[in-house]
Structures are given as C-alpha cells and as structure tokens.
Amino acid sequence: MGASDGRDTEDNFSCTLTFPTGIVTAHLTWTSGARKVQYTLHGPRGAIIVDDDKVSVHRIVGAAGTSSELVYTREVASKWMDASHQEWFGRLFDDFRRAIRAGHYLSDQTIDAIMCVETIGAAYESARLGSQEIAIAGEQDVVPLKRQLAAGGKLAHRTLG
C-alpha cells in the first residue's frame, strides 16, 4: 500500500512467517498516534514480553497452564526511537569493511541483511499473489555460508535461494 500523499512507501505491514518449530506474526505501522515497540514471544513454558525498553518474562503455572506468573522484568536500552537504525547499520558497514579487507566478501551481518531482503521480497511476492505462501531461503542455504565464514573461507559471490 502506498502512502496517501503520493509517496511510494507502505504505511502498514502484516505478515506471518512459518518455521518448522513455530509461527511468527508481525504487524508494523507507521500511522499510529504514538511511536511504540511491542512484541511477545510465546512458548510452551511461558512468554517474553517487550514493551519499549521493558522486558518481562512470564512462566506458565498450573496443570492446565491457565495462568502465568511474572518471573523477571528488566529495563534495556534498545535505542528503538532511532528510526534510522544508525547503530545497526553502523555495525553492518563496519563488519562489511572488515570482511572485504580479509577477503571474505560476506559476513554474518551481511547474511542477516540478505535474509531481511529475502523476507521483504517474499512478502511483496505473497501480496502480489493474493497472500499465497512463499518459500524463502532457509537454514539449509545460510548455514553453509556461515560455516565457510567461520573457517576463514573466501566467498567471491553467492546468491541464496
């Protein structure tokens, strides 16, 4: 969806990622009245809830798992208000420069960035196809690259998928 003022950008985004061991749903919006970061991770033994810089861990209690108890809470410096993601991109570029100097041409941070681009591309393709499920590069594609990097391998060029 394009912006209402004619700029070519999305105002809202929703997707579901299916993994062998679980499902992730993501809902992003740039049209809310307040900037906020919230997410939860649910598992068979409890949940982790992030609300801006507050992280809390909840454990399921009771035989039927009908309630939970707060186990842990902590404030963390997430720098989520920096929409430019300067810290993340700075690390990515530093890592990329080190990899080029060493002749690796592909680093762990670069693989993470490639996976982000692969996921975004799959989301667009899915939307174009009426929300059809789209496969993206998985562990079988990424792990060999990471192993080669860990062994000091030099990768001149490699595409995923």
N, C-alpha and C positions, 0 to 999 in steps of 0.2 A: 504494500500500500504506500503510495506517495504522500508527501506532506500536502496539506490543504493549501499552502501558499505557493505551490508550483515547484518547490524544490524536490529533487529526486532522492527522497530518503524515507525510511519507514518510521512510523510513529509508534507502532505496537508490533510485538513479535511473540508468537507462541509456537512451541514445538514439543514433540515427545521423542526421546531417544531410547531405543530398546537395546539392552545389553543382555548377554547370556545369564547374568545374575540379578538383573533388576531393570527398572524403568526410571527414566528421568523426565520430568516435565519442567519446562521453562516458560515463564511469562515475563516479558520485558515491556516496559512502556516508557516513553519519553513525553507523555502528555499528562501525567498526574500533577496535582497541585503542589506536591512536595517531593523532594528528592529523598529516596529511601531505598535501602538494600535489605531484602529479607529472603531467607531461604531456609529450608529444612531438609534434613536427611533422615529418612525413616528406615529402620531395620527391624529384625525380629526381636531384638532385645531393648529397643528404645529409639530415641531420636536426638539429633543435634539441631538446635535452632539458632540461627544467626539473625539478629535484628540490629542493623547498622554495625556498631562495634561491640555489641554484647553477644557473647556466645554462651549458650546453656546446653547442658547435656541432661537428658531425661531417661530414666530407666523404667521399663515396664515392670509393674508389680502385680501380684495376684495370679492365681492359677489360670484364669481366663484372659489375663492381660488387659483387664478392663480399666486399669488406672495406671498412672505413672507418677514417679517422684523425681524432683529436681535433685540431681547428683552433684552438679558442678556448674558454676557460672563464672565468667571472666570477661573483662573488657580487653579488646585487642585493637591495635592501631592498624586499621585496614586501608586507610587513605582512599576510601571509596568515593569521597566527594570530588576527587580529581578525575573528571570525565575524560581527560586526555590520556590517562593511563601512562603518564610520563615515566613513573618508576618501572613499570613492567616493560615498556618499550626501551627504556634506557638499558636495562639488563639484557634484553633481547639483542640490541645492537652491540653492546659490549661483548656478549657471548659470540655473536656472529663475527666480529672483528678478530677475536681470539681464534676461532675456528679457521678463518681464512688464513691467518698468519701461520697456523700449524698445518695448513694444507688439508684440513678435514672437509671444508666446504659445507658441512651440515652438522649442526649441533643439536643437543637435546632441546634447547629453547626453540630452535628453528623447526624441529619436528613438531613441537607443541603448536607453533604458529601455523604450520602446514595443516595439522589436524583441525584447527579452528577454521581455516579457509575451506577445507573439505566439508566440514559440518555446515557451514554457512551456504556453500554451493548446493549441498544436498537439500537443505531447507528450501532454497529457491526452486530447485527442480521438483520437489514434492508439491510445493504450492502451485507450480505450473501444471502439474499433473493431477490437480484436484485432491491434494493431501495423500497421494499414494506413497507407500513406504519406499524409501530409497536406501540402498546399502552404501555405507561409506567405508573408507579404509579402516581396518581393524588391527587388532594386536598382531595378527599374522603378517601384516605389512610393516608395522612400526618396530616391533621387537628386533628383527634382523638389522635394521638400521642402527638402533641403539647399541646392539651388541658389537657391530662393526666399529662404531664410535668409541665404545669403551675399550676396545682392543687397539685403539690408535689407528684404525683404518682411515683411508682417504677415499672420500666419495666425490667424484667429479660431478656426477649428475644422477639423480634418482627421482622418479615420479611415483606417487602412490596410486594404488587402485588398478 
